[in-house]
Amino acid sequence: MNGSGYEAPRTVEETVTLLQQANGAARVLAGGTDLLAQMKMGMTSPALLIDVKKIPELASIEQTADGGFRIGAAVCGAALAEHAALVAAWPGIVEAARLIGSEQIQGRASLGGNLCNGSPAADSVPALIAAGATCTIAGPGGTRSVAVEDVITAPGKTCLATGELVVDFRLPPRPDGSDARAAKAGDAYLRMIPRSEMDIAIVGAGVSLTLDEAGVCTAARVGLGAVAATPLRVDAAAAALIGTTLDDAALAAAGEAASAAARPIDDKRGTIAYRKQVAGVLTRRAAKIALARAGGNG
């Protein structure tokens, strides 16, 4: 870990300039829970570490005027869990982030780092995909918005160009269920791991759905992790839920669609057949939890 320079800019613009000047030899440091471990193991040796924790917009959570949320890319899991409005609106995202590492790790590990590490098994990513989250990416050419499912392009690779960084995540507004006659919404994330805690997911599944006043699903999104080279948005599984009350037949169809979409590998942690089956099981279970959180009758 010797030989790396260190900068702690106070603005996004300063960060972009530093990244551009380093020409690919710098790494952004938010929580550092993956990066520092990789440096210690000799997997990466950046010439410059750019600490972004002192940039206000990267370290804050805000509810937007339309009722959605803006979450800074450097916000840690512990901070997410302490934001009551976010927990109430998007419990699936918070519970996914809270599965990353131990309590100590939770005080540092960030949503931005979990995404930009590029792991197909990142816990927060399927939940963010299910939520319809987008990223604000800043770079030399200005800012752009990218759907979370389009950021990871291969294991360990992202769509970020030289000089770019993720600034924040944007979550859409959703019904709060305060009016019994209005639409309601819920989300959930589940994963399967070999051990009881602090392990990498064999499969992760996130589901978000909206119900109308009659309890019929009017919108749904499904995200899967650890079953392909990148996290997946599974539109066929979502389509199986829309227009239903999430009865057994709809849940079974969603599970089958999730299993069919999974493209896992065989390794010592699980076989292809097992992972495909678990993808279906977790999708059904997460959908039932999301339904219950939305006030449905499942």
WOWO-V236787 format. One record per residue. RES is the residue in three letters. PHI is phi in whole degrees, 0 to 359 (* if undefined). PSI is psi in whole degrees, -180 to 180 (none if undefined). OMEGA is omega in whole degrees, -180 to 180 (none if undefined). Layout:
# WOWO-V236787
res = {RES RES}
phi = {PHI PHI}
psi = {PSI PSI}
omega = {OMEGA OMEGA}
This chain:
# WOWO-V236787
res = {MET ASN GLY SER GLY TYR GLU ALA PRO ARG THR VAL GLU GLU THR VAL THR LEU LEU GLN GLN ALA ASN GLY ALA ALA ARG VAL LEU ALA GLY GLY THR ASP LEU LEU ALA GLN MET LYS MET GLY MET THR SER PRO ALA LEU LEU ILE ASP VAL LYS LYS ILE PRO GLU LEU ALA SER ILE GLU GLN THR ALA ASP GLY GLY PHE ARG ILE GLY ALA ALA VAL CYS GLY ALA ALA LEU ALA GLU HIS ALA ALA LEU VAL ALA ALA TRP PRO GLY ILE VAL GLU ALA ALA ARG LEU ILE GLY SER GLU GLN ILE GLN GLY ARG ALA SER LEU GLY GLY ASN LEU CYS ASN GLY SER PRO ALA ALA ASP SER VAL PRO ALA LEU ILE ALA ALA GLY ALA THR CYS THR ILE ALA GLY PRO GLY GLY THR ARG SER VAL ALA VAL GLU ASP VAL ILE THR ALA PRO GLY LYS THR CYS LEU ALA THR GLY GLU LEU VAL VAL ASP PHE ARG LEU PRO PRO ARG PRO ASP GLY SER ASP ALA ARG ALA ALA LYS ALA GLY ASP ALA TYR LEU ARG MET ILE PRO ARG SER GLU MET ASP ILE ALA ILE VAL GLY ALA GLY VAL SER LEU THR LEU ASP GLU ALA GLY VAL CYS THR ALA ALA ARG VAL GLY LEU GLY ALA VAL ALA ALA THR PRO LEU ARG VAL ASP ALA ALA ALA ALA ALA LEU ILE GLY THR THR LEU ASP ASP ALA ALA LEU ALA ALA ALA GLY GLU ALA ALA SER ALA ALA ALA ARG PRO ILE ASP ASP LYS ARG GLY THR ILE ALA TYR ARG LYS GLN VAL ALA GLY VAL LEU THR ARG ARG ALA ALA LYS ILE ALA LEU ALA ARG ALA GLY GLY ASN GLY}
phi = {* 280 98 274 284 218 224 229 294 254 222 296 299 299 297 300 298 298 296 294 294 285 54 93 264 252 230 280 249 250 278 79 292 267 299 294 295 295 293 296 274 79 282 210 221 293 286 215 257 247 278 257 290 266 268 307 289 273 243 230 240 225 271 278 299 274 97 278 224 243 245 300 295 263 291 272 299 297 292 301 292 269 265 300 294 294 300 292 278 228 298 295 295 295 292 293 296 284 270 277 74 273 300 295 298 301 284 229 300 248 298 298 293 297 285 285 295 80 281 297 259 301 292 287 291 301 293 293 298 300 284 76 289 238 250 267 248 254 199 301 268 110 244 216 251 228 298 304 293 260 280 280 254 189 305 79 238 228 278 292 271 302 92 259 212 279 266 201 246 244 251 288 292 212 299 262 74 289 254 298 268 259 293 226 217 202 217 199 225 228 222 244 231 294 253 282 196 49 221 271 296 282 213 229 222 243 225 229 212 236 247 276 296 268 87 271 288 255 205 204 218 229 239 237 233 69 238 198 292 222 300 242 262 251 294 295 291 296 298 292 268 294 88 239 263 59 286 301 294 293 296 296 294 297 297 296 295 295 298 292 284 293 230 280 244 275 207 292 265 172 271 301 299 293 295 296 295 295 302 292 297 293 297 298 293 295 297 293 293 299 298 297 291 275 85 282 254 288}
psi = {5 153 -7 133 170 132 148 78 160 -5 159 -39 -43 -41 -45 -42 -45 -43 -42 -42 -33 -18 47 -5 4 156 141 133 114 -89 -36 6 -28 -46 -48 -36 -41 -38 -41 -34 -1 16 -24 148 75 145 -23 133 129 105 116 8 -15 6 115 -46 -17 -13 18 159 132 142 127 168 -30 1 -3 -165 148 119 119 145 -22 5 133 165 -38 -38 -37 -45 -19 -4 101 -43 -39 -44 -40 -39 -40 63 -30 -40 -43 -44 -31 -46 -33 -6 -3 102 -164 179 -38 -44 -36 -27 -6 -42 130 159 -42 -42 -39 -36 -49 -12 -22 17 131 -19 12 128 -38 -23 -47 -36 -40 -39 -46 -33 -13 29 148 159 141 121 126 145 -173 -28 8 -150 154 156 131 134 141 -38 -13 1 -50 123 -18 165 121 4 146 174 -1 131 171 130 -2 153 155 126 -45 172 142 126 136 160 159 158 142 -4 12 -25 122 -22 -3 173 156 160 158 156 166 155 135 150 161 126 154 -32 178 -21 166 56 170 138 137 -39 142 142 127 139 135 139 159 136 145 -176 -20 -1 12 136 121 -16 145 151 144 130 141 144 156 17 11 179 -20 159 150 143 124 90 -33 -37 -40 -42 -31 -22 -32 135 4 171 19 49 178 -39 -41 -42 -41 -41 -40 -42 -42 -39 -39 -44 -41 -33 -23 136 62 178 162 130 -174 -13 -12 149 167 -48 -41 -45 -39 -41 -44 -34 -41 -43 -48 -35 -45 -45 -42 -37 -40 -38 -43 -40 -46 -39 -26 0 18 -178 16 none}
omega = {180 172 179 172 -177 175 179 -178 -179 180 176 -178 176 -179 179 179 179 180 -179 180 -179 175 176 -177 180 173 177 179 175 173 179 -174 173 -174 -178 176 178 178 -180 -180 179 -179 177 -180 -178 177 -177 171 -179 -177 -174 -175 -179 178 -171 -175 176 -174 -176 174 -180 170 -175 -175 -179 180 175 -179 170 -178 178 -175 -179 179 -177 -179 -180 179 177 -177 -180 -178 -171 -178 178 179 -179 -176 -174 -179 180 178 -179 -179 176 179 -178 176 -177 174 -177 176 179 179 -178 179 -178 -173 -173 175 -180 179 180 178 -172 172 173 -178 175 -177 -180 -173 -174 -170 178 178 178 176 179 -179 -174 -177 173 176 167 -180 179 180 -178 -179 -178 -178 175 179 -177 175 -177 -178 -179 -176 180 -176 179 179 180 -178 177 179 -177 177 178 -180 -178 173 175 -179 -178 174 178 177 -177 174 178 178 -180 177 -177 178 -176 -178 -175 178 179 -178 177 176 -179 175 176 174 174 178 -179 -179 -177 180 176 176 180 -176 166 174 171 -179 175 179 172 -179 176 178 172 -176 179 -180 178 -180 -180 178 179 172 -179 176 178 176 175 -180 178 -180 175 172 -173 163 -173 -176 -179 178 177 -179 180 -179 -176 -180 -180 172 -177 174 -175 -178 179 179 179 -180 178 179 179 179 178 178 -179 -179 -176 178 -174 176 169 169 -175 -177 179 179 177 -177 -178 -178 178 179 -179 177 178 -179 -178 177 178 -178 179 178 179 177 178 178 180 179 176 179 178 -175 -178 none}
